[in-house]
Amino acid sequence: MTFKMNHREITKKYSELLNKADFANGRKEVVGLLKKAAKLKSQIEINY
């Protein structure tokens, strides 16, 4: 089951992930959050 988010939800989630990455403790945690944010950013660029 795929869930399609609209532009506002994607940008909100993207900014939340970047904020979490700023306050993350370890390197692996930061890298994981940035990868998730990059996937969302690509969704924004593809859809709009």
BALO-211924 format. One record per atom (N, C-alpha, C): residue number from 1; atom name; x, y negated, z. Coordinates in nm, 2 decimals. Layout:
ATOM / NUM / CA / X / Y / Z
...
This chain:
ATOM / 1 / N / 0.08 / 0.12 / 0.00
ATOM / 1 / CA / 0.00 / 0.00 / 0.00
ATOM / 1 / C / 0.09 / -0.12 / 0.00
ATOM / 2 / N / 0.07 / -0.21 / -0.10
ATOM / 2 / CA / 0.15 / -0.33 / -0.11
ATOM / 2 / C / 0.06 / -0.45 / -0.06
ATOM / 3 / N / 0.12 / -0.54 / 0.01
ATOM / 3 / CA / 0.06 / -0.66 / 0.06
ATOM / 3 / C / 0.12 / -0.78 / -0.01
ATOM / 4 / N / 0.03 / -0.85 / -0.08
ATOM / 4 / CA / 0.08 / -0.96 / -0.15
ATOM / 4 / C / 0.06 / -1.09 / -0.07
ATOM / 5 / N / 0.16 / -1.16 / -0.04
ATOM / 5 / CA / 0.16 / -1.28 / 0.04
ATOM / 5 / C / 0.15 / -1.40 / -0.06
ATOM / 6 / N / 0.08 / -1.51 / -0.02
ATOM / 6 / CA / 0.08 / -1.63 / -0.10
ATOM / 6 / C / 0.21 / -1.71 / -0.07
ATOM / 7 / N / 0.22 / -1.82 / -0.15
ATOM / 7 / CA / 0.34 / -1.90 / -0.14
ATOM / 7 / C / 0.36 / -1.96 / 0.00
ATOM / 8 / N / 0.26 / -2.00 / 0.06
ATOM / 8 / CA / 0.27 / -2.06 / 0.20
ATOM / 8 / C / 0.32 / -1.96 / 0.30
ATOM / 9 / N / 0.27 / -1.84 / 0.29
ATOM / 9 / CA / 0.31 / -1.73 / 0.39
ATOM / 9 / C / 0.45 / -1.69 / 0.36
ATOM / 10 / N / 0.49 / -1.68 / 0.24
ATOM / 10 / CA / 0.63 / -1.65 / 0.21
ATOM / 10 / C / 0.73 / -1.75 / 0.26
ATOM / 11 / N / 0.70 / -1.88 / 0.23
ATOM / 11 / CA / 0.79 / -1.98 / 0.28
ATOM / 11 / C / 0.80 / -1.99 / 0.43
ATOM / 12 / N / 0.68 / -1.97 / 0.50
ATOM / 12 / CA / 0.68 / -1.97 / 0.64
ATOM / 12 / C / 0.77 / -1.85 / 0.70
ATOM / 13 / N / 0.75 / -1.73 / 0.64
ATOM / 13 / CA / 0.83 / -1.62 / 0.68
ATOM / 13 / C / 0.98 / -1.64 / 0.66
ATOM / 14 / N / 1.01 / -1.70 / 0.54
ATOM / 14 / CA / 1.15 / -1.73 / 0.50
ATOM / 14 / C / 1.21 / -1.83 / 0.61
ATOM / 15 / N / 1.14 / -1.93 / 0.64
ATOM / 15 / CA / 1.20 / -2.03 / 0.74
ATOM / 15 / C / 1.21 / -1.96 / 0.88
ATOM / 16 / N / 1.12 / -1.88 / 0.91
ATOM / 16 / CA / 1.13 / -1.81 / 1.04
ATOM / 16 / C / 1.25 / -1.72 / 1.04
ATOM / 17 / N / 1.28 / -1.65 / 0.93
ATOM / 17 / CA / 1.39 / -1.56 / 0.93
ATOM / 17 / C / 1.53 / -1.64 / 0.94
ATOM / 18 / N / 1.53 / -1.75 / 0.87
ATOM / 18 / CA / 1.65 / -1.84 / 0.88
ATOM / 18 / C / 1.67 / -1.89 / 1.02
ATOM / 19 / N / 1.56 / -1.93 / 1.08
ATOM / 19 / CA / 1.57 / -1.97 / 1.22
ATOM / 19 / C / 1.62 / -1.86 / 1.31
ATOM / 20 / N / 1.57 / -1.74 / 1.30
ATOM / 20 / CA / 1.62 / -1.63 / 1.38
ATOM / 20 / C / 1.77 / -1.60 / 1.35
ATOM / 21 / N / 1.81 / -1.62 / 1.23
ATOM / 21 / CA / 1.95 / -1.59 / 1.19
ATOM / 21 / C / 2.04 / -1.69 / 1.26
ATOM / 22 / N / 1.99 / -1.82 / 1.28
ATOM / 22 / CA / 2.07 / -1.92 / 1.35
ATOM / 22 / C / 2.10 / -1.88 / 1.49
ATOM / 23 / N / 2.00 / -1.81 / 1.55
ATOM / 23 / CA / 2.02 / -1.78 / 1.70
ATOM / 23 / C / 2.05 / -1.63 / 1.72
ATOM / 24 / N / 2.08 / -1.56 / 1.61
ATOM / 24 / CA / 2.11 / -1.41 / 1.63
ATOM / 24 / C / 2.25 / -1.40 / 1.70
ATOM / 25 / N / 2.26 / -1.28 / 1.77
ATOM / 25 / CA / 2.38 / -1.26 / 1.85
ATOM / 25 / C / 2.49 / -1.19 / 1.77
ATOM / 26 / N / 2.46 / -1.08 / 1.70
ATOM / 26 / CA / 2.57 / -1.01 / 1.63
ATOM / 26 / C / 2.57 / -1.03 / 1.48
ATOM / 27 / N / 2.69 / -0.99 / 1.42
ATOM / 27 / CA / 2.71 / -1.01 / 1.28
ATOM / 27 / C / 2.61 / -0.93 / 1.20
ATOM / 28 / N / 2.58 / -0.80 / 1.24
ATOM / 28 / CA / 2.49 / -0.71 / 1.17
ATOM / 28 / C / 2.35 / -0.77 / 1.17
ATOM / 29 / N / 2.31 / -0.83 / 1.29
ATOM / 29 / CA / 2.18 / -0.88 / 1.30
ATOM / 29 / C / 2.16 / -1.00 / 1.20
ATOM / 30 / N / 2.26 / -1.09 / 1.20
ATOM / 30 / CA / 2.26 / -1.20 / 1.11
ATOM / 30 / C / 2.25 / -1.16 / 0.96
ATOM / 31 / N / 2.33 / -1.06 / 0.92
ATOM / 31 / CA / 2.34 / -1.01 / 0.79
ATOM / 31 / C / 2.20 / -0.95 / 0.75
ATOM / 32 / N / 2.14 / -0.88 / 0.84
ATOM / 32 / CA / 2.01 / -0.82 / 0.81
ATOM / 32 / C / 1.90 / -0.92 / 0.79
ATOM / 33 / N / 1.90 / -1.02 / 0.87
ATOM / 33 / CA / 1.80 / -1.13 / 0.86
ATOM / 33 / C / 1.82 / -1.21 / 0.73
ATOM / 34 / N / 1.95 / -1.23 / 0.70
ATOM / 34 / CA / 1.98 / -1.31 / 0.57
ATOM / 34 / C / 1.94 / -1.23 / 0.45
ATOM / 35 / N / 1.96 / -1.10 / 0.45
ATOM / 35 / CA / 1.91 / -1.01 / 0.34
ATOM / 35 / C / 1.76 / -1.02 / 0.32
ATOM / 36 / N / 1.69 / -1.01 / 0.44
ATOM / 36 / CA / 1.54 / -1.02 / 0.43
ATOM / 36 / C / 1.50 / -1.15 / 0.37
ATOM / 37 / N / 1.57 / -1.26 / 0.42
ATOM / 37 / CA / 1.53 / -1.39 / 0.37
ATOM / 37 / C / 1.56 / -1.40 / 0.22
ATOM / 38 / N / 1.67 / -1.34 / 0.17
ATOM / 38 / CA / 1.71 / -1.35 / 0.03
ATOM / 38 / C / 1.60 / -1.28 / -0.05
ATOM / 39 / N / 1.55 / -1.17 / 0.00
ATOM / 39 / CA / 1.44 / -1.10 / -0.07
ATOM / 39 / C / 1.32 / -1.19 / -0.09
ATOM / 40 / N / 1.28 / -1.25 / 0.02
ATOM / 40 / CA / 1.17 / -1.34 / 0.02
ATOM / 40 / C / 1.19 / -1.46 / -0.08
ATOM / 41 / N / 1.31 / -1.51 / -0.08
ATOM / 41 / CA / 1.35 / -1.62 / -0.17
ATOM / 41 / C / 1.33 / -1.58 / -0.31
ATOM / 42 / N / 1.37 / -1.46 / -0.34
ATOM / 42 / CA / 1.36 / -1.41 / -0.48
ATOM / 42 / C / 1.21 / -1.40 / -0.52
ATOM / 43 / N / 1.13 / -1.36 / -0.42
ATOM / 43 / CA / 0.98 / -1.35 / -0.45
ATOM / 43 / C / 0.93 / -1.49 / -0.48
ATOM / 44 / N / 0.97 / -1.59 / -0.41
ATOM / 44 / CA / 0.93 / -1.73 / -0.43
ATOM / 44 / C / 0.97 / -1.77 / -0.57
ATOM / 45 / N / 1.09 / -1.74 / -0.61
ATOM / 45 / CA / 1.14 / -1.78 / -0.74
ATOM / 45 / C / 1.07 / -1.71 / -0.86
ATOM / 46 / N / 1.04 / -1.58 / -0.84
ATOM / 46 / CA / 0.98 / -1.50 / -0.94
ATOM / 46 / C / 0.83 / -1.55 / -0.96
ATOM / 47 / N / 0.76 / -1.56 / -0.85
ATOM / 47 / CA / 0.62 / -1.60 / -0.86
ATOM / 47 / C / 0.59 / -1.74 / -0.90
ATOM / 48 / N / 0.68 / -1.83 / -0.87
ATOM / 48 / CA / 0.66 / -1.97 / -0.89
ATOM / 48 / C / 0.76 / -2.04 / -0.97
